[in-house]
Amino acid sequence: MTHRTLIGRIQYLSEKPDRFGQERGREVFAMTHHGDGSRTLTAHCEIDDAPSVIRDVSLTVDSQWHPQDCSVRLMVGGDFTGSGWFRFSTHEAECETFTRAEGRLRQRIGLAQPLRCFGNHAISSDGWLMNVYDLAQGIGTQRIERALISSPDHRGATGPTLFQLSFGVGYLGREKITVKAGTFDAHHFQVLAPDLPEEHPPYDVWTTADGDYVMLKGRVTGYMKTYYELISLERVHGG
């Protein structure tokens, strides 16, 4: 068999005092590692908090984790918000989208080098984003310049369009953690994104330490006070 596939589920929970531990959303994802080293992530994401958000994404990266293409479709408050296709080459990022607010859009952004990461707001994709940290440098903080995301909104509830930003990733070391899906060896990261139109609170992320960067749990502090946890993980194909 030339590929292997993981299927998992992530639960979104609130940590606000008046609704601590209450479910506020959910995500089902599949990760396929292809024979040529590339990987594809598909995810269906639901946020219940009004206005509700339903997001369907598909992202492929090459063997070096450079984004190749992505599609994003958004429903907000039960209504269509936007749908877009993104493609990334060595020297260019482009997208073709149609949104309820802007109509038909085409964007092209020049790149000095292959894009290191593309954020599409799926929580499972947030785990993948942590591959940008050079673990050979050990514990510390690294700044990622000229990343791209599909929406500057904290819930990813606008667009989709191309938005540029830089952000910091801190590495706090390896830990053994237990979540509903089981016990795992994990990397612990922290994301700092002050360049968004509205500053994002610190975001702690734990991923598997096996090279797949499966999102195990995440916690956003500040006004958001939200928690994400992997509740199931199944290897359905491959070794």
N, C-alpha and C positions, 0 to 999 in steps of 0.2 A: 504494500500500500504506500502511495507516494504522499499522503497527507495525514494529518491528525487533527481532530476537532474536539473542542471543549464546549460544553453548554452549561451556562450558569444562570443564577437568579440573584439579584441584589434587592434588598429591602431599604426603602428610604424612611427614616424615622425622625421625629422632632425631638429636640432636647430643650425646648422652651418650657419654662416652669408650669405654664397652664395646660400643657399637653405633652408632658415628658413621656417618651416611649411610645407615642401614638404613631401609627403608620401614616405617612404623608405621600407615598408613592412607591413605585416598584420598577424593576427593569429585568428583562430577559435578554441574554446575549449569547452569541456563538462566536468562537474564535477558531479559525482554521489556519494551520501552518502548512503551507504548500511545499511540494517537493523541491522547488527552486529557491526556497528560503523566504519567500514573501509570505505575508500573513493578511488575512481578511477578518475584520470584525463587523458583525451585524448586531444591531441592538434595537429593541423596542422599549421606550422609556415613557413612564406615566408619572406626572406630578398632580396630586389631587388638589392642592391649595389653589384657591381661586385667584385669577383665572386659571383653570386647569391647563396643563401642557401635555400633549402627546407628541413624541418625537420618534421617527424611524430613521436610522442611519445605517450606512454601509461604508466602511473605510478599508482601503488596502494600502499596506506599506511594503517596501522591498526588503531584501535580506539585511539591509543596514538600518531598517526602521524609518527610512525616508518615505513620507507620504507619496502615493501615486495617484489615487483618485478617491473621491468620496461623494456620497449623495446624502442629502438631508431633507426630510419633509416634516413640516410643523403644523399642528392644530393647536390653537389657543382658545380657551373658553368654548370649545366645541365647534369652532369655525376654522376654516382653512386660513393659514397665515402665510405660508410660503413653501416652495420646493426648489431645490438647487442641486446642480452637479458641479463638482470641483475637480480640476486636473492639475497635477504638479509635474513639471519637467525640471531639467537641470537649471534652467535660467528663467523660468516663468511659472507663475501661479495664475490660473484663470478660473472663472466660474460663469455659468449660465443659470440664472434663476428667474423665477416669477414669484413676486410677493404681492399680497393684498394691498400693502401700503405704497409700494413703488412701481408695481407693474413689472414688465420685462426688463431685466438688467443683464449687462455683460461687463465683467471686470477682468483686467489683466494687470498683474504686478510683476515687475522684473525682479529676479533673484540673482544675487552675486554667487550663490552656491546652492546646492540642493537643500530644500526646506527640511529642517530638523523635526518639526512636529506640526500637526494641525489639530486644533481642538474643536470637537463637534458637540460637546456638552453631554454626551453619554457618560455615565459614571464609569463604566467599564473602560471607556476610552481614556478617562483621566488616569487610570492605572498604566495604560500603554504610554502616556506622555512622560512617565517617570524614567523611561529609557534614555532621555536626553542627559541625565546626570551621569558623569564619568565616574563610575565607582572606583576606578583605579586611584583616584585622588583622595579617597577616604572620606571621613566625616568632614562636613563643611557646607558651604553655600556656593552655588554656581549661578551665574546670570545667563539666561537664554535670550539672545537678541533676535529681533525680527521674526517672531513666531506669528502664525496666523490662526484665527478662530472664525467660526461661522456666525457668531453673534457676540457683541460686547455685554449683553444683558446677563446678569448673574444666573438666571434660569435658562438662558439660551432661547428666550421666547420671542426674539425678533429675527428678521431676515428670512432665510439665511443669505448672508453676503460675506465677502472677505473683509476681515478686520485685522489690522496689524497691531502687535503689542510686544513688549519684552516683559519677562518675569524672572523671578528667582526661584531656584529649587534648593532647599536644604536637605542634607542627608544626615539622619540621626543614628544610623547604624542598623544592625541586624537584631531581630527579636523573634522569639517563638510566641505566636499568638493563637488564641482559640476563638473562632467565630462559629455561627450556627452550621456552616458547611464543614467544619472540622478544625484540626490543629495544623498549622503551617509554619515553616520557616519563612520569615518575612523581612523585607526592607522597609524601613520607616523614613518617609520623606515629609517635607513641609513645603507647600507652595505659597509664594508671596507675589501678588499681582497688583501692585499699586498703580499701574498705568491704565487701568480701565477707567471709563468715564465716572463710575462710582467705585471707590476702592473696595476690593474684595477682602473680607476678613481672612486671617491665616487659615490654611486648609491642610490638615494632616492627612497623609495617605499612606496606607500599608499595602504593599503588593507582594505576591509570591516572589521568593528568591531563586526560582528555578530558571529564570531567563524569559518566562512568558509574561511577566508583569500583570498577572491576574489581580484585579482589585479585590482585596480582602475586606478592608474597612476604610472609612474616611470620616473625618469630623471637621466641620466648619464652625468656628467660634464666632464671636461678635454678635451682631444683631440677627444673623441667620440661624445659629444654634441648630444645626441639622447633622444627622449621623447616617452613614450608609454601611450596610453589612452584607457580605456574601452569605446567602442562606443555603445554597446548593451548588454543587459543581460535579459534572459528570463528563468523563471521557467517552465519547461515543464512537470515535474512529481512531485508528492509529495507535502507536506505541507510546 
